Amino acid sequence: MVGTRTSQKPTGALTIETYSDLDRYVRGFAEGHFGLTIIVGAAGLQKSEAVRRSLGENACYLQGRVTAFEMYRELFRHRDERVVIDDVDDIYQNPQAVRLLRSLCQTEAVKTVAWHSSTRILDEEAIPRRFETSSQVLIVANAWSTRNASVKALEDRGHMVFFEPTPAEIHRRTAEWFREAEIYEFVGKHLHLVKSLSMRDYQIALEAKVANLDWHHVLLNRILQCSARRLLAARLMNDTSFHTEEDRARAFMARGGGCRATYFNHTQRLRLQITTEVRCTENCAAPPDPLVDAAQAGVVEMASHVIRGGIDAASNPEPSSQGDTPAARRLVESHVAPGVEDSATFLDFTV
Protein backbone atom coordinates (compact mmCIF):
# COMPACT_ATOMS: atom_id res chain seq x y z
CA MET A 1 0.00 0.00 0.00
CA VAL A 2 1.47 3.33 -1.08
CA GLY A 3 0.49 6.67 0.37
CA THR A 4 1.70 9.72 2.21
CA ARG A 5 0.57 8.41 5.58
CA THR A 6 2.20 5.02 5.39
CA SER A 7 5.07 3.95 7.60
CA GLN A 8 8.36 2.56 6.35
CA LYS A 9 8.87 -1.14 6.87
CA PRO A 10 11.79 -1.95 9.19
CA THR A 11 14.38 -4.33 7.79
CA GLY A 12 13.61 -7.89 8.78
CA ALA A 13 10.08 -7.20 10.01
CA LEU A 14 7.31 -9.61 9.08
CA THR A 15 4.51 -7.86 7.17
CA ILE A 16 0.95 -8.60 8.24
CA GLU A 17 -2.04 -7.17 6.39
CA THR A 18 -5.11 -8.21 8.38
CA TYR A 19 -6.52 -7.27 11.76
CA SER A 20 -7.02 -10.94 12.55
CA ASP A 21 -3.25 -11.46 12.28
CA LEU A 22 -2.61 -8.37 14.39
CA ASP A 23 -5.02 -9.66 17.03
CA ARG A 24 -3.26 -13.03 17.05
CA TYR A 25 0.11 -11.44 17.76
CA VAL A 26 -1.32 -9.24 20.51
CA ARG A 27 -3.14 -12.22 21.98
CA GLY A 28 0.07 -14.24 21.91
CA PHE A 29 1.75 -11.49 23.93
CA ALA A 30 -1.18 -11.24 26.35
CA GLU A 31 -1.00 -14.99 26.96
CA GLY A 32 2.68 -14.74 27.86
CA HIS A 33 4.16 -16.47 24.81
CA PHE A 34 6.39 -13.59 23.67
CA GLY A 35 9.11 -11.89 25.68
CA LEU A 36 9.36 -8.95 23.29
CA THR A 37 6.91 -7.91 20.57
CA ILE A 38 7.37 -4.88 18.32
CA ILE A 39 4.45 -3.65 16.18
CA VAL A 40 5.15 -0.91 13.65
CA GLY A 41 2.51 0.65 11.41
CA ALA A 42 1.10 3.94 10.18
CA ALA A 43 -0.91 6.16 12.50
CA GLY A 44 -4.69 5.87 12.63
CA LEU A 45 -4.95 2.07 12.35
CA GLN A 46 -6.05 1.47 15.96
CA LYS A 47 -2.99 -0.58 16.84
CA SER A 48 -3.18 0.70 20.41
CA GLU A 49 -6.89 -0.15 20.59
CA ALA A 50 -6.13 -3.73 19.54
CA VAL A 51 -3.60 -3.96 22.37
CA ARG A 52 -5.92 -2.54 25.02
CA ARG A 53 -8.73 -4.80 23.84
CA SER A 54 -6.58 -7.82 24.57
CA LEU A 55 -4.70 -6.67 27.69
CA GLY A 56 -7.23 -4.40 29.32
CA GLU A 57 -5.70 -2.78 32.39
CA ASN A 58 -3.50 -5.79 33.15
CA ALA A 59 -0.35 -4.03 31.99
CA CYS A 60 1.86 -1.03 32.59
CA TYR A 61 1.26 1.49 29.78
CA LEU A 62 3.98 4.01 28.96
CA GLN A 63 2.60 6.57 26.51
CA GLY A 64 3.32 10.05 25.27
CA ARG A 65 6.30 12.04 26.47
CA VAL A 66 7.92 9.78 29.04
CA THR A 67 11.39 10.58 30.34
CA ALA A 68 13.93 7.85 31.02
CA PHE A 69 13.69 8.56 34.77
CA GLU A 70 9.90 8.28 34.76
CA MET A 71 10.23 5.08 32.79
CA TYR A 72 12.62 3.57 35.37
CA ARG A 73 10.28 4.38 38.26
CA GLU A 74 7.26 2.93 36.43
CA LEU A 75 9.16 -0.23 35.55
CA PHE A 76 9.97 -0.75 39.22
CA ARG A 77 6.38 -0.12 40.36
CA HIS A 78 5.12 -2.59 37.76
CA ARG A 79 7.97 -5.10 37.88
CA ASP A 80 7.01 -8.60 36.71
CA GLU A 81 3.96 -7.15 34.92
CA ARG A 82 3.55 -6.83 31.17
CA VAL A 83 4.83 -3.50 29.85
CA VAL A 84 3.40 -1.68 26.82
CA ILE A 85 5.47 1.16 25.36
CA ASP A 86 3.05 2.93 23.05
CA ASP A 87 3.96 5.70 20.62
CA VAL A 88 6.82 7.04 22.72
CA ASP A 89 8.91 8.25 19.79
CA ASP A 90 11.20 10.44 21.90
CA ILE A 91 12.41 7.43 23.82
CA TYR A 92 14.64 6.34 20.95
CA GLN A 93 16.53 9.63 21.06
CA ASN A 94 17.39 9.41 24.76
CA PRO A 95 20.54 7.37 25.53
CA GLN A 96 19.38 6.61 29.08
CA ALA A 97 15.99 5.39 27.86
CA VAL A 98 17.66 3.22 25.21
CA ARG A 99 19.90 1.64 27.89
CA LEU A 100 16.82 0.83 29.95
CA LEU A 101 15.14 -0.72 26.91
CA ARG A 102 18.18 -2.88 26.18
CA SER A 103 18.17 -4.20 29.74
CA LEU A 104 14.41 -4.69 29.83
CA CYS A 105 14.33 -6.51 26.48
CA GLN A 106 17.02 -9.07 27.19
CA THR A 107 16.04 -12.59 26.16
CA GLU A 108 16.50 -13.99 29.68
CA ALA A 109 13.36 -14.67 31.70
CA VAL A 110 14.59 -12.45 34.53
CA LYS A 111 16.30 -9.18 33.63
CA THR A 112 18.23 -6.66 35.69
CA VAL A 113 17.36 -2.98 35.24
CA ALA A 114 19.51 -0.27 36.81
CA TRP A 115 19.63 3.50 37.26
CA HIS A 116 23.18 4.74 37.65
CA SER A 117 22.60 8.40 38.49
CA SER A 118 22.19 9.59 42.05
CA THR A 119 18.87 11.20 42.95
CA ARG A 120 16.92 11.87 46.13
CA ILE A 121 13.62 11.02 44.49
CA LEU A 122 14.47 7.32 44.34
CA ASP A 123 15.36 7.36 48.02
CA GLU A 124 12.16 9.18 48.93
CA GLU A 125 10.10 6.66 46.94
CA ALA A 126 12.09 3.68 48.26
CA ILE A 127 13.11 2.64 44.75
CA PRO A 128 16.46 0.84 44.55
CA ARG A 129 19.15 1.73 42.02
CA ARG A 130 18.89 -1.79 40.63
CA PHE A 131 16.13 -4.40 40.53
CA GLU A 132 15.15 -7.62 38.79
CA THR A 133 12.00 -8.09 36.74
CA SER A 134 10.40 -10.71 34.53
CA SER A 135 8.30 -8.17 32.63
CA GLN A 136 7.48 -8.92 29.02
CA VAL A 137 7.49 -5.96 26.64
CA LEU A 138 5.25 -4.85 23.77
CA ILE A 139 6.37 -1.81 21.75
CA VAL A 140 3.82 -0.08 19.50
CA ALA A 141 5.24 2.53 17.11
CA ASN A 142 4.22 4.54 14.07
CA ALA A 143 7.83 4.57 12.92
CA TRP A 144 10.92 2.59 13.86
CA SER A 145 14.27 4.34 14.09
CA THR A 146 17.37 2.31 13.28
CA ARG A 147 19.86 5.18 13.47
CA ASN A 148 20.74 4.11 16.96
CA ALA A 149 22.59 0.79 16.93
CA SER A 150 21.24 -0.06 20.38
CA VAL A 151 17.66 0.38 19.18
CA LYS A 152 18.33 -1.68 16.08
CA ALA A 153 19.74 -4.42 18.31
CA LEU A 154 16.26 -4.93 19.78
CA GLU A 155 14.93 -6.20 16.47
CA ASP A 156 16.37 -9.71 16.76
CA ARG A 157 15.37 -10.16 20.40
CA GLY A 158 11.70 -10.72 19.75
CA HIS A 159 8.85 -10.75 17.26
CA MET A 160 8.81 -7.70 15.00
CA VAL A 161 5.83 -7.15 12.69
CA PHE A 162 5.01 -4.42 10.23
CA PHE A 163 1.26 -3.81 10.10
CA GLU A 164 0.14 -2.67 6.65
CA PRO A 165 -3.58 -3.32 6.10
CA THR A 166 -5.20 -2.50 2.77
CA PRO A 167 -7.87 0.23 2.59
CA ALA A 168 -10.51 -2.53 2.27
CA GLU A 169 -9.24 -4.21 5.45
CA ILE A 170 -9.29 -0.91 7.33
CA HIS A 171 -12.80 -0.25 6.04
CA ARG A 172 -14.05 -3.61 7.30
CA ARG A 173 -12.53 -3.11 10.75
CA THR A 174 -13.99 0.40 10.99
CA ALA A 175 -17.48 -1.12 10.76
CA GLU A 176 -17.01 -2.49 14.28
CA TRP A 177 -17.25 0.96 15.82
CA PHE A 178 -18.27 3.56 13.21
CA ARG A 179 -22.03 3.99 12.94
CA GLU A 180 -22.52 6.85 10.43
CA ALA A 181 -23.83 4.88 7.46
CA GLU A 182 -23.69 7.64 4.85
CA ILE A 183 -20.00 8.38 5.41
CA TYR A 184 -19.12 4.70 5.71
CA GLU A 185 -20.85 3.83 2.45
CA PHE A 186 -19.29 6.81 0.68
CA VAL A 187 -15.80 5.61 1.59
CA GLY A 188 -16.72 2.08 0.50
CA LYS A 189 -17.79 3.29 -2.93
CA HIS A 190 -14.43 4.98 -3.50
CA LEU A 191 -12.04 2.37 -2.12
CA HIS A 192 -10.72 1.63 -5.61
CA LEU A 193 -9.32 5.18 -5.74
CA VAL A 194 -7.89 5.19 -2.22
CA LYS A 195 -4.18 4.53 -1.73
CA SER A 196 -3.90 5.44 1.95
CA LEU A 197 -6.68 5.24 4.52
CA SER A 198 -6.84 5.96 8.22
CA MET A 199 -9.65 5.35 10.69
CA ARG A 200 -9.25 8.97 11.65
CA ASP A 201 -10.57 9.94 8.22
CA TYR A 202 -14.02 8.64 9.15
CA GLN A 203 -14.10 10.60 12.40
CA ILE A 204 -12.88 13.81 10.74
CA ALA A 205 -15.61 13.47 8.11
CA LEU A 206 -18.21 12.94 10.83
CA GLU A 207 -17.08 16.07 12.68
CA ALA A 208 -17.33 18.06 9.44
CA LYS A 209 -20.81 16.70 8.78
CA VAL A 210 -22.03 17.57 12.29
CA ALA A 211 -20.63 21.08 11.78
CA ASN A 212 -22.63 21.40 8.51
CA LEU A 213 -19.45 21.57 6.41
CA ASP A 214 -18.92 19.91 3.05
CA TRP A 215 -17.78 16.61 4.50
CA HIS A 216 -17.45 15.03 1.04
CA HIS A 217 -14.74 17.53 0.16
CA VAL A 218 -13.06 17.17 3.56
CA LEU A 219 -12.99 13.39 3.26
CA LEU A 220 -11.82 13.22 -0.34
CA ASN A 221 -9.12 15.76 0.42
CA ARG A 222 -7.74 13.32 3.00
CA ILE A 223 -8.08 9.95 1.33
CA LEU A 224 -7.40 10.45 -2.37
CA GLN A 225 -3.84 10.13 -3.59
CA CYS A 226 -4.35 10.27 -7.34
CA SER A 227 -3.66 12.91 -9.97
CA ALA A 228 -6.10 15.16 -11.78
CA ARG A 229 -5.67 13.05 -14.93
CA ARG A 230 -6.53 9.87 -13.02
CA LEU A 231 -9.67 11.51 -11.64
CA LEU A 232 -10.69 12.66 -15.10
CA ALA A 233 -10.18 9.13 -16.47
CA ALA A 234 -12.26 7.72 -13.59
CA ARG A 235 -15.08 10.14 -14.35
CA LEU A 236 -15.10 9.26 -18.04
CA MET A 237 -15.07 5.53 -17.25
CA ASN A 238 -18.24 6.07 -15.25
CA ASP A 239 -19.92 8.27 -17.85
CA THR A 240 -22.49 6.12 -19.70
CA SER A 241 -23.23 8.82 -22.28
CA PHE A 242 -20.22 7.52 -24.23
CA HIS A 243 -20.77 4.40 -26.35
CA THR A 244 -17.15 3.30 -26.76
CA GLU A 245 -13.81 3.61 -25.08
CA GLU A 246 -12.52 5.52 -28.09
CA ASP A 247 -15.21 8.14 -27.45
CA ARG A 248 -14.01 8.42 -23.88
CA ALA A 249 -10.39 8.70 -24.99
CA ARG A 250 -11.27 11.53 -27.37
CA ALA A 251 -13.13 13.31 -24.56
CA PHE A 252 -10.10 12.79 -22.30
CA MET A 253 -7.85 14.49 -24.87
CA ALA A 254 -10.35 17.30 -25.50
CA ARG A 255 -10.51 18.13 -21.80
CA GLY A 256 -6.76 18.45 -21.43
CA GLY A 257 -6.01 15.08 -19.90
CA GLY A 258 -3.34 14.14 -22.40
CA CYS A 259 -3.01 11.75 -25.29
CA ARG A 260 -4.98 8.58 -26.06
CA ALA A 261 -2.28 6.35 -24.58
CA THR A 262 -2.38 8.31 -21.31
CA TYR A 263 -6.12 7.70 -21.02
CA PHE A 264 -5.82 3.94 -21.52
CA ASN A 265 -2.87 3.78 -19.12
CA HIS A 266 -4.96 5.38 -16.36
CA THR A 267 -8.05 3.27 -17.04
CA GLN A 268 -6.01 0.06 -17.04
CA ARG A 269 -4.66 0.89 -13.58
CA LEU A 270 -8.09 1.87 -12.33
CA ARG A 271 -9.60 -1.43 -13.48
CA LEU A 272 -6.81 -3.34 -11.75
CA GLN A 273 -7.56 -1.53 -8.49
CA ILE A 274 -11.29 -2.12 -8.89
CA THR A 275 -11.04 -5.85 -9.63
CA THR A 276 -8.66 -6.29 -6.68
CA GLU A 277 -11.19 -4.70 -4.33
CA VAL A 278 -14.04 -6.76 -5.77
CA ARG A 279 -12.11 -10.03 -5.33
CA CYS A 280 -11.27 -9.07 -1.76
CA THR A 281 -14.92 -8.25 -1.05
CA GLU A 282 -16.22 -11.45 -2.62
CA ASN A 283 -13.64 -13.77 -1.03
CA CYS A 284 -13.89 -12.47 2.54
CA ALA A 285 -16.77 -13.43 4.80
CA ALA A 286 -18.81 -10.34 5.61
CA PRO A 287 -18.83 -9.34 9.31
CA PRO A 288 -22.25 -9.47 10.97
CA ASP A 289 -22.87 -5.76 10.64
CA PRO A 290 -25.46 -4.17 8.33
CA LEU A 291 -23.17 -1.21 7.66
CA VAL A 292 -20.50 -3.52 6.29
CA ASP A 293 -23.00 -5.36 4.10
CA ALA A 294 -24.30 -2.11 2.65
CA ALA A 295 -20.85 -0.67 2.03
CA GLN A 296 -19.48 -3.82 0.43
CA ALA A 297 -22.51 -3.99 -1.80
CA GLY A 298 -21.77 -0.42 -2.81
CA VAL A 299 -18.18 -1.30 -3.72
CA VAL A 300 -19.25 -4.24 -5.88
CA GLU A 301 -22.06 -2.25 -7.51
CA MET A 302 -19.84 0.70 -8.35
CA ALA A 303 -16.94 -1.48 -9.47
CA SER A 304 -19.09 -3.60 -11.76
CA HIS A 305 -20.74 -0.45 -13.12
CA VAL A 306 -17.40 1.18 -13.91
CA ILE A 307 -16.07 -2.01 -15.48
CA ARG A 308 -19.22 -2.29 -17.59
CA GLY A 309 -18.84 1.31 -18.62
CA GLY A 310 -15.17 0.86 -19.51
CA ILE A 311 -14.98 -2.67 -20.93
CA ASP A 312 -18.39 -3.65 -22.15
CA ALA A 313 -19.22 -0.31 -23.75
CA ALA A 314 -16.96 -1.06 -26.70
CA SER A 315 -18.99 -4.16 -27.54
CA ASN A 316 -22.36 -2.86 -26.38
CA PRO A 317 -23.48 0.32 -28.18
CA GLU A 318 -26.45 0.76 -25.83
CA PRO A 319 -25.78 2.99 -22.81
CA SER A 320 -25.99 1.29 -19.44
CA SER A 321 -29.33 1.53 -17.71
CA GLN A 322 -27.58 1.96 -14.36
CA GLY A 323 -27.03 5.67 -14.90
CA ASP A 324 -24.28 7.84 -13.47
CA THR A 325 -23.23 7.60 -9.82
CA PRO A 326 -23.78 10.97 -8.12
CA ALA A 327 -21.03 10.40 -5.56
CA ALA A 328 -18.52 9.37 -8.23
CA ARG A 329 -19.53 12.32 -10.40
CA ARG A 330 -19.13 14.66 -7.46
CA LEU A 331 -15.76 13.06 -6.72
CA VAL A 332 -14.19 14.11 -10.00
CA GLU A 333 -16.07 17.32 -10.61
CA SER A 334 -15.32 18.91 -7.26
CA HIS A 335 -12.03 17.56 -6.02
CA VAL A 336 -8.40 17.10 -6.89
CA ALA A 337 -6.08 15.70 -4.23
CA PRO A 338 -3.59 18.28 -2.93
CA GLY A 339 0.08 17.93 -3.61
CA VAL A 340 -0.29 15.95 -6.80
CA GLU A 341 2.02 16.42 -9.74
CA ASP A 342 -0.74 17.41 -12.17
CA SER A 343 -2.59 20.67 -11.72
CA ALA A 344 -6.35 20.74 -12.09
CA THR A 345 -6.33 24.22 -13.53
CA PHE A 346 -5.67 23.08 -17.11
CA LEU A 347 -8.37 20.43 -17.15
CA ASP A 348 -11.86 21.06 -18.41
CA PHE A 349 -14.16 19.07 -16.08
CA THR A 350 -17.37 20.39 -17.57
CA VAL A 351 -19.81 18.02 -19.19
Summary of the structure (lengths in Angstrom):
residues: 351
radius of gyration: 25.1
end to end distance: 32.9
largest distance: 85.8
contacts: 1083
relative contact order: 0.13
helix: 52%
strand: 11%
